[in-house]
Amino acid sequence: CNLLGGRSFLTKSLPCLFNHLQGAAAVAENKRSPADFLKAVLGRPVNVRLNTGTDYRGVLACLDGYMNIAMEQTEEYVDGQLKSKYGDCFIRGNNVLYISSRKR
């Protein structure tokens, strides 16, 4: 699909442009922001990876705008090996590399 080429620009390009706009609208409807993701996983099992490579798996209890995290039923994994189990866990946001959801 060439939006800028050819003599019959309007007759060839308008349908193409319309298809591009439809596709862009469909993609925009399916996009979720990070805030949407965090709202969706609140109260659900998550994996939190720290900058050090340590993983914490548990239920996301709450978090704030600085990504400070409170978790429940937390397990600590170092190099894939279970190291400790905690009832409640608090993680300072500047240590968080990412948060991912897990199956229940």
N, C-alpha and C positions, 0 to 999 in steps of 0.2 A: 504494500500500500504506500503510495508516494503522495504525500500531501502537497508538495511544492512543484512537481514536475508535470509536463504535458500541456498541450494547447487547451484541452477542454477541462481546465482546472475545476470549475464548479460542478460539472456533471460527474466527473470521476472522483473528486476529492470530498465532496460533501457527504456521500454515504460512508466513506472511509472515516471521516472526522466524526460522524455520528456514532459509528461503531467504537471508535477510540473513547469517546465520551461515555458511552454506555459501559464499556469495560472499566473505565476509571471509577464510575459511580458504584459499580458492583464491588470493586476492590475496597473502596472507601467504606461501604456498608459493613464489610467483614473485618475491617481493621479494629484492633483493640489497643487502647493505650496501656502503658504499664500500670497506671492507677486502676484501670478496669480489671487487669489481671490480679492485682493485689486484693481488691475487693472480693473477687471471685474465690480466692484461695484462703481467705480469712476463716479460721475455724476448721481448716482441712490440713491433711498431712502435706508437709513440704520438705524439701532438701535445701539447706542453706550452706553454700560453699564460701569459706573465708579466703582471704588473700593468701593465707599460709597453705591452702590446700586441704585443710580440715573440713569435714562435712558434719553438719548437725541435722539430724532427721527427727521430726516431731510435728506436733500440731501447732500451726501459727495462731497464737492467741491475740496478739496485737502488734502494731508497728506505728511509728510516727514519721513525720516529714524528713527526719534525718536518717531514716532506715534503721533506727534502733528497733530491735526485734525482741518480743517476748514469745517463748515457745513453751509448750507443755509436753509431757511424755517424751522427753528428748534423749536421743542417743548420739554419742560422739564417735565419729569414725576417722581414723588416721590411716592413710594409705589403704583404705578399703576395709580395715580391720576395726571391729567394735572395741572401743577403749573404755567408755564409761556410759552409764545411764543416769539421767537427771530427771527429777520431777518437773521442775521449772528451770528455764534457762533464759538468760538475758544476754543479748549480743549487741555490742556497740556498732552503729551503722557504718562507720568508716572502715570496719574490718570485712564487710560483706562484699564478696565478688559477685554472687548472683543468688537468686531464689528460684527454685523450680518446684512445680507441683509433683505430687506422687500419687499413686493409686492408693485407695483406702485399704 
